Amino acid sequence: MISEKIWALDTSNKVWRLSWTWWWWIFFIDNPHDEAHPKQLMILWSTKDCGSIKIHDAHFSKTREEAGREAGELFKGAVAAWYYDGYRMHDSFILDVCDLSVSNNDSGSILRTIPGEKYIFKCDGDLDTDGCDVIIDKDDIKLDFHMSAAKSGCIKPTESSNRYLGTRFGYDIVRIRRMGLSGTIKEGDKTEGVTGSAYFQKIHVNAPAVPWYWGMVHFKDGSILEYFIPHLGTSILKRRPDDFDNGFGSIPLIRPTVDYYNPHEAQPHRFNQLQFKKEINGATPPIWIGNARSDCGSISFKLDSYSRAYWRFEQPILGRLSSVFHYTEYPVTVSEFKIEIDGSKKSLVDVGHGVGNAEHSWGMLL
């Protein structure tokens, strides 16, 4: 089953300095006090096969011998998270370099920090039917989330992969594009019940980290929008953290696509002819605009950012020479949306309020 691959740490085909595995969740949390600015939380568990890398000021290191001995039971890694609490962004809400463990057996499946089990992703039964849980225990804040299993075929766990230059280089992805979210957030003596939706991906990469645009939206009617634009250009040389738009002065590495998932249909609708831009107006968070067409119709959208989370990675190359990679994530809501498929049209009124995440990365990690 595809879901079993979530709980495996692939040690069979690794490339020193390049191999990178992460388990990534983002939670869209209903905010009844301000629907225009939903709460959001991103958390990831990660490990990389490299001698040294800095994430902001946190230092992660691993030897070749340690990488060669690794198994799922114990491996070096890190946990990182940001949290938009409905009012402001808590950058680096979590940034811990620690030991991790992942296992899958008759008693259940679990990814956790060792020791202490402060940050846990687990499934006590069958993920496809029983769902799963994420538990975060940080200082005076505890988050206990349950994700319910997807009911639609098009948003059950899926996998994709790509290989190039033989079989060693490429990537493997397992995704769950939408799950229902319920649970609690406890801060001090106050406990709040929460609802919303969640997105998950587990990625294993044997390749340099290159610039990309990626975005995903959950609409109120259960539908999903997702786009992906990896690219190369002068942005690989940029080492500053400030926002910019390099547009398509760069070269897409694959054909830019937009996928639209209708929860009542088994397969997504893909639009290939994508025109995409990031608009920046002073200190205001950016706007993301996309228009795409296909043989079956067209899609257009406008995403308004309302906050920003930022990560900086630096990996030594030789001596004082290093590679730098910037990774920014923007909570967004949808202000404009239109789609036409085989003559049938929908707008934002039909699909309902949309909340999501837009990413922009630049630099390169070698």
N, C-alpha and C positions, 0 to 999 in steps of 0.2 A: 504493500500500500504506500501511496505517496506520503501520507502523514508520518510514516515511520522514519522517513529520511530526515525529518525535522530533528530527531533525537540522535543523529549519527554525526560524529566528527570524522571527516574524511582525512585519513593520514596516508593514503595509498599513492596520491599523485600530487605532491607538493613541490613548489619551486621556491627555493630560499630567496628571501627579500620580497617576494611577490605574493605568496599564498596568504590569504586573508579570509577569515570566516566570521560572520556575525549573524546574530538572531535579533531582529529589529521589530519592535512593536510601536504603533502610534495609536493613541486613544483620543477619540473626539467625545468630549464630555459635555452633555447638555448644560447650558447656563441659563436658567429661567429668568435671571435678573437682567440678562443682556444677550439676547439671541444672536445679535450681530457679532458678538465676540465670544464664541464658545471656548470653554477651557480645553486645553490640549496637553498631552503628556507623551513624550517619546522616551523609550528606554531601549538600550541594546546591550547584549553580552557579546564580547568580541575577543578573538585571538589572532595574532599575526606572526608569521614566521620570519623574523628579522632580528638582527643583533640588537638594534636600539631604535626606538621611535618616541617622540614627545607628542603628547596631546595637550595643548596649552602648556602648562608647566609640569604636568605629570609625566614621569619617565617609565616607559615599558621596555624590558629587555628579555631576550631569550637566546640561548646558545643553540648551535646546530645539534649538539648532543641532546639537549632537552627536547628540541623539536622532533628528533628521531625516536625518542622514547615515549612520546605522548600517546595517550589513549583517552577515551572519553571520560574515564574515571577521575582523572586529574590532569589539568593543563593550565599553563599560565595564560592570563587574559586580563580583561578590564571590563568594567560596567560604566556606562555613561547615560545620562538622561538630562533632558530639559523639561521645564514645566511652566506653562502659561496658566496662571491661576484665575483668569477672568479679569484681571486688572493689570498685571505686569508679567514680564518674562523672567523666569529664574534660569539664567544660563548656567550651565554646569551644575544643575540641581544635584546630579550625582556624577562624580568622576573618580572612580576607585580602581587602582591597579591591584589585582588580586588573583588568587587561584580559583578556577572554575571546575565544575564537574557536570557531565551530561550522561544520562543513563536511560535505558528503556528495557523494562523487564515485566514479569507478571504482576508485580506490585504497583506498577505505574511508570510514568515517564517524567523526568525532572531535569531541569537545567538550573544550577544554583551556584552561589558563591561558597567558597570553603576557606576558613571555617565561618561559622556564624549564620549562614543561610539568610543574609539580609535581603537579597534580591533573588526571587524564585520565579521560574516559569515552569508550570507542571500540568500534567494531565493524569487524573486518577483512574480514568476508564478509557473509552474509545473517543479520540478527538472528534471524529466525524459525527458522533451521536451525542456525546456527553459534554463536549466543549473542553475548556481548559481554564487555568487561573494564572494570574500574575500577582505576586505579593511583594511590596516594597516597604521596607522598614528602615526609615532614615530619621535618626534623631527623634524629634517630637512629632513626626508625620508618618503615618502608616496608611498605605493604600492597598486595598484588598479587592481585586477585580476578577470577575468571572465573565468569560466570553462564551456565549452560547453558540452551538453548532449552526453552520449555514444551512438553510433549507433549500436553496436554489442550486442547481447543477453547475451554473456558470460561475458561482463564487465558492465552490468547495475547493480544497487544496489542489493546486495545479503545480506543474514543474516545467521548466524550460532550461535549455543549456545551449552553449555555443563553443565550438573549438576552432582554433586556428594555429598555424605553424605546427602541424602534427596533432598530437593528442594532449600534450602537456599544458598548453596555454588556453585559457578560456574561462568560462564561469558556469555555475549551476545555481538555479534559483528554485526554491519552493515558496509559493505564495498562498495566503488566504486573504482574498481581497476585501472581505467584509464579514464581521461577526457582530452579534449583538453584545452590548456591554451593560453589566450591572455590577453593583458593589458599593463600597464605602471608602470615604477619605476621612481619617481621624487626625485632627490637629489638636494636640493637648487634650483637653477634656471634651472637645466638640467632635461629634461624629455626624457626617453628612452622607446620605444615600445618593448614589449617582446612577445615571443611565446614559446611554449613547451608543457608539459603534466603535469598531477597532479594525485595524489592518495589520497583517503580519507578513514578514518575509525572512527567510533564511537564505543567505547568499554565501557561496564559496567561490573565491576568485583566485585564479592564477594569472595575474596580469598587472601591469601598472595601473594605478588609479588615475583616470583622465577626467577632464571636465565633462559635466553633463547638466542638462535641465531634466528634471523629473517632477511630475505632479500627479496628485490623486485627489478625487473628490467623492464623498458620500452624499447622495441626495436623500431627501426625506422619504421618497417613494421606494427606496431600496436600491435604486440604480447607482452605477459607479462610472466615473470618468477617470481615465489614466493616460498619461502621455510620457514619452521617454525620448530624449535627444542627446546621446553622447556625441562629443565633437572634439576636434583638434583645431588649434589656431594659436594666435598670440597670447591667449589667456593662460596657456601652460607656463608662461614666463612671469605671470603676475604674482607678486609676493605680498601685496598689501591686502588688508581685510575689508576695505571699503567697498560698498555696492557699486556695480557698474553693469553695463549691458554690452556684451560683445556681439550680440545678434548673430547673424549668419555671415559675418566676416570670417567665420570659422567653417570648417568642413565637417559635416555630420559623418560619423563613423558607420552608422546604419541609416536606413531610410527612416526619417522621423514619422512617428505614428501616434494616433489617438485611438484608444479603444473605449467603446461605450458598452456597458454591461446592463442589460435589462434583466431584472430578477425573475421575470416570467419566461425567459428564453434560455435555451441550453448553451448557445454560443454567443460570444461578443460580436459587435459590429466594429470593424477596423476601418479607419480612414487614414490613407497614406500621404496624400498631398497636403502636408501640413505647412502652414505659414504661421510663425510664432515669434513673439517679441516680448521683451521685458521693458516696461516703461518706468523710468525713475523721475521723480519730481522733487528735487531737493532732499530734505530729511524725511519726507513722507515714505512709508514702506512701499515697495514697488507694486505695480499692477502687471498681470500676466494675461496676454491676449493670444488666442489661438483660433485659426480658421483652417478647416481641412475638408477635403472632398474624397469621394470614392465612386465607384460605379453605381452604388446603391443610393447615394445621397450626399449630405453635407452635415457639418457640425461646426458651431462657433461658441466660444466661451470667453468670459472675462472674469479673472480671479483677483480679488482685492486683498492684499496682505494687511494684517493688523498687528503683527509683531515679527520678531526676528531672533533666531537662535544661531550661534556661530561656533564652529570648531576649527582649530588649526592643528595640522599634523606636520611634523618635521622629521625626516628620516635621513641620517648621514649617508653620503655616497662614498667619499674618499677624503680623508683629512678633514679640512674645515668646510669642504663642499657638501651641501645638503640639498635635498629636494623638499619642497614645501607644497602642501595641499590645503586648500580652504574649502570648507563644507558649510553651507548656510541653509537653514530650513525656515520657512515662513508659514505660520498659520494663515489660512485664507478662508474667505467666504466667496460665494458666487454672486456677482451682480448682474451678469447677463449670460443667457444660455439659450441656444436654439439647435434643434436637430431635425433633420428630415431623412427618413428611411423609406424607400420605395413609395414615395408620395405621402406618407404619414408624417405629420409635423407635431413637435412638442416644443414648449418653451419652459422657462423657469416656473411659470405658474403651474404647469402640469407636473413637473418632477419635484417641486417643493424646494425648501431651503437647502443649500449645499454648503458643506464645510469640508475643508481639506488641508493639504500640505503641499507647498511648492518648494522645490529644492533648486539651488544653483551652486555648482562647485567649480573651482578653477585651480590652476597650478597642476602639478603632476607628482606622484609619489613613486619613486623608483627604488 
